[in-house]
Structure formats: structure tokens, C-alpha cells
Amino acid sequence: MHDISDLELRGVPGMFVASSEFVAAAEHQSKALGYSAIARVFTPHPIQDRTDDEMRQYADEAFDAIVSQITAG
């Protein structure tokens, strides 16, 4: 989250991807940093035991949302 806020302060579009387990934590931390509107995309949780094919599927499913977040005006 700190990296994304640093990028935004520099005028570089940024966003992060995390698993759905971290929705509440991301909301709290982004508000604490003063960037409650930081772009984010969440994938299914857990990810640690996923196969490479499952991870590629998660990435494919999140791709459009990631592009949308990073290019939003």
C-alpha cells in the first residue's frame, strides 16, 4: 500500500492486486494513509496452494479489471 501511495504522489498511476482475504485490511490501511480511493483488484483466496494453471486463470479473470483500474481517468 505504501508503494502505491508513493507512486500516486509522483503522478504515476498505481494499483494493487491481493486476494479477497485482504479486503478489510486494504480498506483500513488505505484510509489510514489518506488514499481511500487507491485502485485495487481482489482475486479469490487462498492463492498459496494454487497450481500454475489456477493462478493463470485468476490472472486472466482479473486482467480486464486491472487494466480498467490502471487506465481510469
Number of C-alpha atoms within 10 A of each C-alpha: 16 11 11 19 19 12 14 15 11 9 9 12 17 19 20 16 14 15 14 15 13 14 13 10 10 18 15 13 14 19 13 10 12 11 16 13 10 20 18 19 17 17 17 12 13 10 14 7 9 12 10 9 9 12 16 12 12 17 14 11 12 16 13 10 14 19 11 12 18 15 10 9 6
